[in-house]
Amino acid sequence: MQAAHLDSVDLWIRTGGTAVAQLVVPVLKPRAYIPNHWDGLYAPFFNGLPLPYRDPNLTAYLAAQGILPQTQYFDKYVLDRKGVAKVPNTAQKAKLGFPDVQPFPAAASRAAAAQETTSTECE
């Protein structure tokens, strides 16, 4: 950060949990955060996201940073002077057979309500 003469970054794309965020956020001071690979690396890709994003501790910690959870693989974001915004990526998702937003079976939604769905295998 010092070598680049930066006080902060606009966007932080990462994985991991609250412990990592508590170390990195004070240094990077990101304006926005996009969780990536939070669902692990081993679920069948073409089935789409296995569970809805849920990490209440991390979400609470980063709420002021602009949490943008995924709703499906190949969600698309634009970073500009105003910040980070999610934009449609329907055509690319359709080419891969994905709907815009992953429909979750009732059992998956109940599981996500009962526990965190983020993986720590990438920490």
MARDREN-755714 format. One record per residue: residue in three letters; z, x, y negated of N, C-alpha, C in turn. Coordinates in steps of 0.1 Angstrom, whole numbers. Last residue first. Example, Ala and Ser with C-alpha at 12.3 -4.5 7.8 and 13.67 -1.06 7.14 Angstrom:
ATOM  residu   n_c3   n_c1   n_c2  ca_c3  ca_c1  ca_c2   c_c3   c_c1   c_c2
ATOM     ser     71    128     22     71    137     11     79    129      0
ATOM     ala     78    132     57     78    123     45     78    132     33
end
This chain:
ATOM  residu   n_c3   n_c1   n_c2  ca_c3  ca_c1  ca_c2   c_c3   c_c1   c_c2
ATOM     glu     35    -89    206     44    -82    197     46    -67    202
ATOM     cys     21   -103    224     13    -94    215     22    -86    206
ATOM     glu     38   -121    237     32   -110    245     24   -100    236
ATOM     thr     49   -142    225     54   -129    220     48   -118    228
ATOM     ser     33   -172    214     35   -162    224     41   -149    218
ATOM     thr     44   -204    204     38   -191    201     42   -181    211
ATOM     thr     56   -228    207     44   -226    215     38   -212    212
ATOM     glu     91   -237    212     80   -230    204     68   -228    213
ATOM     gln     98   -270    225    100   -256    224     88   -249    216
ATOM     ala     93   -297    223    105   -293    229    108   -278    228
ATOM     ala     68   -301    213     79   -307    205     93   -301    210
ATOM     ala     53   -290    233     53   -284    220     65   -289    211
ATOM     ala     56   -310    253     61   -296    255     62   -289    242
ATOM     arg     44   -332    241     58   -332    243     64   -318    246
ATOM     ser     18   -322    240     24   -325    227     39   -326    229
ATOM     ala     13   -320    267     12   -308    259     20   -310    246
ATOM     ala     14   -347    275     24   -338    280     24   -325    272
ATOM     ala     -7   -359    261      6   -363    257     17   -352    263
ATOM     pro    -32   -334    254    -27   -344    262    -12   -347    258
ATOM     phe    -48   -329    223    -38   -325    232    -33   -336    241
ATOM     pro    -79   -320    209    -70   -332    214    -61   -327    224
ATOM     gln    -85   -298    183    -82   -299    198    -74   -312    201
ATOM     val   -109   -306    160    -95   -305    163    -92   -307    177
ATOM     asp   -137   -304    166   -131   -298    154   -116   -296    155
ATOM     pro   -143   -295    200   -142   -305    190   -136   -298    177
ATOM     phe   -165   -271    215   -152   -275    210   -153   -286    200
ATOM     gly   -189   -260    225   -183   -272    232   -170   -276    227
ATOM     leu   -201   -242    210   -193   -237    221   -186   -248    229
ATOM     lys   -214   -257    191   -222   -248    200   -215   -243    212
ATOM     ala   -192   -268    178   -200   -277    187   -209   -268    196
ATOM     lys   -184   -247    163   -175   -252    173   -183   -260    183
ATOM     gln   -206   -245    145   -202   -234    154   -193   -238    165
ATOM     ala   -204   -270    132   -216   -266    139   -213   -255    149
ATOM     thr   -178   -271    119   -182   -281    130   -194   -276    138
ATOM     asn   -162   -260    102   -170   -251    110   -175   -259    122
ATOM     pro   -148   -266     69   -154   -271     81   -162   -260     88
ATOM     val   -121   -245     58   -134   -252     55   -140   -256     69
ATOM     lys    -90   -239     42    -97   -241     55   -110   -249     52
ATOM     ala    -84   -213     18    -87   -227     21    -94   -228     35
ATOM     val    -65   -192     -1    -71   -194     12    -73   -209     14
ATOM     gly    -71   -186    -36    -63   -185    -24    -71   -187    -12
ATOM     lys    -87   -184    -58    -78   -195    -58    -68   -194    -46
ATOM     arg   -105   -163    -52    -94   -161    -63    -84   -172    -63
ATOM     asp   -107   -167    -17   -113   -165    -30   -101   -163    -40
ATOM     leu   -114   -171     16   -105   -165      7   -112   -162     -6
ATOM     val   -118   -197     40   -124   -190     29   -113   -184     20
ATOM     tyr   -119   -202     75   -111   -201     63   -120   -193     52
ATOM     lys   -123   -221    104   -129   -212     94   -121   -213     81
ATOM     asp   -116   -221    139   -113   -226    126   -118   -216    116
ATOM     phe   -121   -211    164   -131   -210    155   -129   -219    142
ATOM     tyr    -99   -233    182   -106   -220    181   -118   -222    171
ATOM     gln    -79   -255    162    -89   -253    173    -94   -239    171
ATOM     thr    -60   -254    143    -61   -267    150    -71   -266    162
ATOM     gln    -37   -230    132    -50   -233    138    -49   -247    144
ATOM     pro    -18   -232    102    -19   -231    116    -33   -236    121
ATOM     leu    -11   -216     76    -23   -223     79    -25   -223     94
ATOM     ile     14   -213     51     11   -213     66     -1   -222     68
ATOM     gly     23   -200     26     11   -208     28      6   -208     42
ATOM     gln     46   -188     19     34   -179     20     22   -187     22
ATOM     ala     68   -204     21     63   -201      8     50   -193      8
ATOM     ala     71   -204     49     67   -216     42     61   -213     28
ATOM     leu     81   -184     66     68   -181     58     63   -193     50
ATOM     tyr    104   -195     77    104   -182     70     92   -180     61
ATOM     ala     94   -218     89    104   -219     78    104   -206     70
ATOM     thr     77   -206    108     72   -216     98     82   -217     86
ATOM     leu     95   -192    124     85   -185    116     79   -194    105
ATOM     asn    110   -214    134    117   -203    127    107   -196    118
ATOM     pro     91   -231    147     98   -236    135    105   -224    127
ATOM     asp     62   -231    158     72   -220    157     80   -223    145
ATOM     arg     35   -244    171     48   -248    168     57   -235    169
ATOM     tyr      3   -256    176     11   -246    170     25   -251    167
ATOM     pro     -3   -274    207     -3   -273    193      6   -262    188
ATOM     leu    -19   -256    235     -8   -264    229     -9   -264    214
ATOM     pro    -43   -244    241    -36   -250    252    -24   -259    247
ATOM     leu    -75   -247    225    -61   -244    224    -52   -251    235
ATOM     gly   -101   -247    250    -96   -249    237    -81   -245    237
ATOM     asn   -113   -241    274   -105   -253    274    -99   -256    260
ATOM     phe   -125   -217    271   -133   -228    269   -126   -242    270
ATOM     phe   -103   -198    278   -109   -200    264   -116   -213    262
ATOM     pro    -74   -202    296    -89   -203    297    -95   -207    283
ATOM     ala    -49   -179    284    -53   -193    287    -69   -193    288
ATOM     tyr    -42   -153    277    -46   -156    290    -50   -170    294
ATOM     leu    -30   -146    253    -44   -141    256    -49   -145    269
ATOM     gly    -12   -167    230    -13   -158    241    -28   -154    243
ATOM     asp    -12   -182    208    -12   -190    220    -13   -180    232
ATOM     trp    -17   -166    186     -3   -171    188     -1   -178    202
ATOM     his    -40   -155    177    -36   -152    191    -22   -156    194
ATOM     asn    -28   -158    144    -39   -154    153    -34   -150    167
ATOM     pro    -19   -175    115    -15   -170    128    -27   -168    137
ATOM     ile    -23   -166     83    -30   -173     93    -26   -167    107
ATOM     tyr    -10   -168     51     -8   -163     64    -16   -172     74
ATOM     ala    -10   -158     16    -13   -167     27    -12   -160     41
ATOM     arg      0   -138      1     -1   -151     -5     -3   -162      5
ATOM     pro     23   -112     13     10   -120     14     11   -133      7
ATOM     lys     38    -88     11     39    -99      1     27   -107      2
ATOM     leu     41    -64     25     28    -69     22     28    -79     11
ATOM     val     70    -61     26     61    -50     23     48    -55     18
ATOM     pro     81    -85     34     86    -78     22     77    -66     17
ATOM     val     66    -90     58     64    -98     46     70    -91     33
ATOM     val     75    -72     79     62    -70     72     61    -77     59
ATOM     leu    100    -80     89     98    -66     86     85    -64     77
ATOM     gln     97   -107     93    108   -103     85    107    -88     81
ATOM     ala     76   -107    112     74   -112     98     84   -107     89
ATOM     val     89    -98    135     78    -90    129     76    -94    114
ATOM     ala    107   -120    139    112   -106    137    101    -97    131
ATOM     thr     90   -142    142     98   -141    130    103   -126    128
ATOM     gly     62   -129    161     72   -139    157     79   -136    144
ATOM     gly     27   -126    166     41   -121    166     50   -132    161
ATOM     thr     -3   -119    147      5   -126    157     19   -120    157
ATOM     arg    -24   -124    117    -15   -116    126    -10   -125    138
ATOM     ile    -35   -119     85    -39   -125     98    -32   -117    109
ATOM     trp    -28   -124     53    -23   -117     64    -26   -125     77
ATOM     leu    -41   -121     20    -41   -128     33    -36   -119     44
ATOM     asp    -37   -106     -3    -39   -120     -4    -37   -128      9
ATOM     val     -9    -83     -7    -22    -87     -1    -24   -102     -3
ATOM     ser      6    -63    -33      6    -73    -23     -8    -75    -17
ATOM     asp      2    -41    -48     16    -46    -48     17    -57    -37
ATOM     leu    -17    -11    -43    -16    -26    -42     -1    -29    -42
ATOM     his    -29     14    -42    -24      9    -55    -23     -6    -54
ATOM     ala    -34     26    -18    -44     17    -23    -40     11    -36
ATOM     ala    -10     40    -15    -23     48    -16    -34     39    -21
ATOM     gln      8     19    -12      9     28    -24     -5     35    -26
ATOM     met      0      8     12      0      0      0      0      9    -13
end
